[in-house]
Amino acid sequence: MNTVKVGDKFEDKSYRLIERAIENDELGISKSSAKVFKKKGYYSSKREKKIIFDLSIEIWPKDAKRYSFLFLIECKSSNSKKVPVDDVEEFWAKVDQVAGKNVKGVMISDNSFQKGGLTFAKNTGMMLIEVDSENNHKIILHRTDKEKDKKDKKNSIEEIFSKFIQKTLGLKKVKGLKKLSANQIENLATPILDKYNKLHSAIEIDSFIEHLKNEYKLTFDFSKNLETVNGKQIAGFYDVEKKQILIDRSIVGTEKFPFVLGHELGHFFLHSKLKINQERYNDFEDSHYDFFADRHLLNNDKNWIEWQANKFAIALFLPKLLFLPHLIAYRTSIGINRPYHIYLDEQKINQQDYYKTVDYLSDYFGISKTSVKFRIEELQLITYAKPKDDLRNVIRRAFYE
């Protein structure tokens, strides 16, 4: 297939994806306000004639006589080399000739862009999109005004379009995800701990972080206030490209820190090779059930990924090979006849023994009492006398209030 035919095929596919998404009223750009065209011309006063663009999207307010925003798109197919800066400059020169302030150039390529092209696009406000060999699209350059009011930014047509393109042309699902069981995750965490300290004792945070830096070339940043995603404050984040774990500064030094660190390490050890469209991932509905108690429905890939990261955090900071011996040893030391199992009913002495056990394990492993409680349940080390739910509510109030 010659270069022209390859380019036409690439252009046709992009057009169909965008047209279909608009037809389905997706992502804030409805079919009543947006129109997509292929090979449409737009007038240039310098040429005194129309310039033809591969694709274009016009945004039309209700009852308007003219579009209010115009996206001009060039599809550049080049499997042999990076897109040269000259091509980016030439496309921008065409876009710049089209009358109107709200005109934005978008260049889509199935190859990467030269560094000069990236710099030029950044300084002119263009959007560049790369397509990988599996036809997954990724926005690599989209200039936004970080000083803008967040509400204005959220509602701006450029932001809506950016998210629209990412979700329309991006990776539709998580690729490479393995549906690991709790036991499989435990088996993956164990050799990591063995390499750290031969499982002789609980993790000591500072030395563990230094070990991770040296052994896995990870970097860490605990100095920032992390942003929100879909209105939710995020506690931590693993940056795959930088191989860096970030944790919100407000969590540092609290009992939540080990779990958040373990969760992000779960993403590093279990999910580094996954292919994810972040915009689509953020849109997945969260599980409405507690991950630890296994009373949830893993309906989508995000549920599975977050569940696995949670399980990894617990397996890392409360490893079964250490957790069980310490639970049994402590309960033996306080005179409990059956130290290997907890029986919880309405008797105060049994409740006190339970609380003492949880307190000890939380102190020893340096992690929250909530995490210890769920680990006990997960390993089926506790029997609740009836009424079970009432007893659980009592315990939850003790932890959360």
Summary of the structure (lengths in Angstrom):
residues: 401
radius of gyration: 27.3
end to end distance: 68.2
largest distance: 94.6
contacts: 1181
relative contact order: 0.07
helix: 46%
strand: 18%
